[in-house]
């Protein structure tokens, strides 16, 4: 794994997080408790800050970055960022699933209890409302979802990734 300082700022990573051997975390990055950063994931806080809440999983090949002097990236709790997704200079609230290969661009806000479908592109300055599924290019609201039922499902996924990461800590 590559964990390094950039411009005098070092990643802050709690001991209970799992970081895969070939993940990269650089610069002004703060992880919450029980996070997992999977194979080939990159979290690059070189041009602005990245703050990640508790029980966030950044799956294989995902990239998290920010915008120089404009937009930090802020990610809440119980967020799953799917394989090969890109999250850039935006705010993602609690209990969100960013699908595989999805892109969330600069100055977007993704509210809680939301799914961004696989392959979707949330274009710059979009505000994604709570309790919905957004899909397509550009991403649009396609369905409302029951927030109480959905929140349990997102938390289940977040908890599963805590369990998966424990398997690697045992070896």
Phi, psi and omega in degrees: 000151176248116175231114185212157177281149173221132179055035177079008181242130184247147175299143176250111188231116177298154183295336183275006176277152173254127177237118180297155185302329182247021172280157180233128177226119184225148170079212187278078182236131176237122176258145173277188181288149171058032175278157173225131180242115193267181189302131179065011174285147179231127174237110191242097178262053182269328184253351178191179184271155174230124179240126184236130183285198182276150177053046175260135174244128179250105191280174188311128174078000180288152179233130174239126181219188182211182185248129183303123176058013180233299191230113169287174173246128181233124182235130182282204182266154176056046179252135174248124178250109190294167180309132177060020175282160176231126180237121191222113171057048186220177177240127177239119182281186184292155172056057180236143173245117174262113187292166180303132176072005179286157178233129174240116191266182187305140173062024173272154172233122177251110183284168186299158174059051186228149173244130167257113187296154179307137177076000182283157176235113175269107188285161184313138176070012180282140172250117181265120184284156181293150173071039183215162170253129176248137182212158173103180179229105354288157182294135177228156177293125180245342182196142171271148179231153179286113186299321182292318177291316183295319181304321177296321179293317179294319177296323177300316179296315179300317178294322177300319180291331172296317178296313181303316182295330179296330179298323182284331179288335181286332186288000000 
